Amino acid sequence: MGGISAQTGKRQGEAGAVISGGIRDAGHSRQMGYPVWATEITPVTGKWRIATPSFLTQ
């Protein structure tokens, strides 16, 4: 979960989130008043989290 997910949750009226896993952007969530409890916090961005495999055919 990251900042965009927190913004979406807050906009939809959620009181906060409990995550069984890692979160990013914990400071952003705190700043906007959206409490998040998680088992891990990671500073790694989610920007490059999707890897596209390359398949070469001959």
PLY file of the C-alpha trace (Angstrom):
ply
format ascii 1.0
element vertex 58
property float x
property float y
property float z
element edge 57
property int vertex1
property int vertex2
end_header
0.00 0.00 0.00
1.27 3.46 -0.83
0.21 7.08 -0.81
-2.27 6.82 -3.67
-4.07 3.91 -2.00
-4.25 5.89 1.24
-5.67 8.91 -0.56
-8.29 6.71 -2.23
-9.25 5.09 1.07
-9.61 8.45 2.80
-11.66 9.87 -0.07
-14.01 6.88 0.12
-14.57 7.47 3.84
-12.36 4.76 5.35
-11.18 5.43 8.91
-7.76 3.84 8.25
-6.14 0.61 7.14
-4.68 -2.53 8.70
-2.22 -4.19 6.34
-0.71 -7.66 6.66
2.39 -6.77 4.69
4.47 -3.76 3.74
3.52 -0.14 3.14
5.25 2.80 1.49
4.74 6.51 2.05
3.95 6.16 5.76
4.76 9.84 6.32
2.31 10.89 3.61
-0.46 8.80 5.16
0.20 10.36 8.59
0.29 13.85 7.12
-3.14 13.49 5.57
-4.64 12.03 8.74
-5.10 8.48 7.45
-3.82 5.99 10.05
-2.15 2.85 8.71
-1.00 -0.17 10.73
1.27 -2.62 8.93
3.69 -5.43 9.64
6.44 -3.75 7.58
7.44 -0.34 6.24
9.58 -0.08 3.13
11.24 3.00 1.66
11.25 1.36 -1.78
9.09 3.07 -4.36
6.43 1.12 -6.23
7.25 2.99 -9.43
9.24 0.15 -10.99
7.54 -2.80 -9.27
6.09 -4.30 -12.45
8.65 -6.17 -14.52
7.89 -7.08 -18.10
9.66 -10.24 -19.28
11.29 -10.17 -22.66
10.70 -13.13 -24.95
12.97 -13.43 -27.93
11.93 -15.71 -30.76
14.26 -16.92 -33.44
0 1
1 2
2 3
3 4
4 5
5 6
6 7
7 8
8 9
9 10
10 11
11 12
12 13
13 14
14 15
15 16
16 17
17 18
18 19
19 20
20 21
21 22
22 23
23 24
24 25
25 26
26 27
27 28
28 29
29 30
30 31
31 32
32 33
33 34
34 35
35 36
36 37
37 38
38 39
39 40
40 41
41 42
42 43
43 44
44 45
45 46
46 47
47 48
48 49
49 50
50 51
51 52
52 53
53 54
54 55
55 56
56 57
